[in-house]
């Protein structure tokens, strides 16, 4: 573990990450503009944030599951779209929580973990409830549906992400490279950990997953 932390402490890891993430984001935006402009604005934002957090991994997930060129809409693809939707909001909440708890308030690890989890849950939950209400679902029903469908996914995602982040970064400060590297690594770990949860929820009929990109109306 010490060798891993020493390796991740190099600022060159962040440079390498940027060299992978920025081209991945450019490829995504080009494809969204040229080939998948019909996707809902929310899903375009979801994919942009997913690639921003996870670089080539996020782009691979989009390419295999989020484009109109996919050959079928198997449950595993829907599970990846579902987890990306959750990931975009939770990742944003986690980043904001860490910046607030560590950067502004200089809180300890335990409180930082609680603040981060809360921010991630609230934003991820809101990202589910908002579209449901916008589509005409009564607020109470939307809250209940989101509570059942998203809580397991968010919980697993954040428990894994926060645990990995604490294990790698410990009490590192924002001025250290490992603080940011561990945050990026932990986000992707949370994404991968939550995929089987979403797959199981879809298979059990608890959630439907995000719309098939081939069926999204082209007049959005």
URWO-V454555 format. One record per pair of residues at least 24 apart in sequence whose ideal C-beta (glycine too) atoms are under 6 Angstrom apart, sorted by the first residue. I is the first residue (numbers start at 1). GAP is how many residues later the second one is. Records with the same first field share a line. If there is no record, write none. Layout:
I = GAP + GAP
//
This chain:
8 = 170 + 173
9 = 168 + 169
11 = 166
13 = 168
14 = 163
20 = 35 + 36
21 = 34
24 = 27 + 31 + 32 + 35
25 = 26
28 = 31
36 = 31 + 32
38 = 178 + 180 + 182
39 = 177
40 = 180
46 = 38 + 39 + 42
49 = 39
50 = 34 + 37 + 38
53 = 38 + 134
54 = 134
57 = 131
66 = 147
67 = 146
68 = 145 + 146
73 = 139
75 = 127 + 128
78 = 124 + 131
79 = 116 + 119 + 120 + 123
81 = 128 + 129
82 = 116 + 127 + 128
83 = 111 + 112 + 115
85 = 125
86 = 38 + 67
87 = 104
89 = 34 + 35 + 38
90 = 30 + 34 + 64 + 67
91 = 96
92 = 31
93 = 26 + 27 + 30
94 = 26
103 = 71
109 = 57
113 = 49
116 = 46
117 = 41
120 = 38
121 = 33
124 = 30
149 = 57 + 58
152 = 45
153 = 41 + 44 + 45
156 = 37 + 38 + 41
157 = 33 + 37
160 = 29 + 30 + 33
161 = 25 + 26 + 29
164 = 25
//
